[in-house]
Amino acid sequence: MTQIGINMCEPLHLSVETVLTLSHLFAETVLSTSHLLVEMVFSASHLFAEMVFSTSHLFAEMVLSTSPLFAETYQ
């Protein structure tokens, strides 16, 4: 009788283990995905900031280099 009871608990044990393993894998997947998403957003915002800085720097260089020409033209 005891042997039958132990054998009946085995599928339940495997089911619980399977559920725990699947939930652990799901949590790992969600964590990895959110980590990659954060990395992607950070990289994109960093690149955008670099682009804005470079563009404004080039614009400032252009204005500074053409200012003397305008000053000479309108004197």
Secondary structure as the mmCIF struct_conf table of DSSP 4:
data_model
#
loop_
_struct_conf.conf_type_id
_struct_conf.id
_struct_conf.beg_label_comp_id
_struct_conf.beg_label_asym_id
_struct_conf.beg_label_seq_id
_struct_conf.end_label_comp_id
_struct_conf.end_label_asym_id
_struct_conf.end_label_seq_id
HELX_RH_AL_P HELX_RH_AL_P1 THR A 2 THR A 73
TURN_TY1_P TURN_TY1_P1 TYR A 74 TYR A 74
#
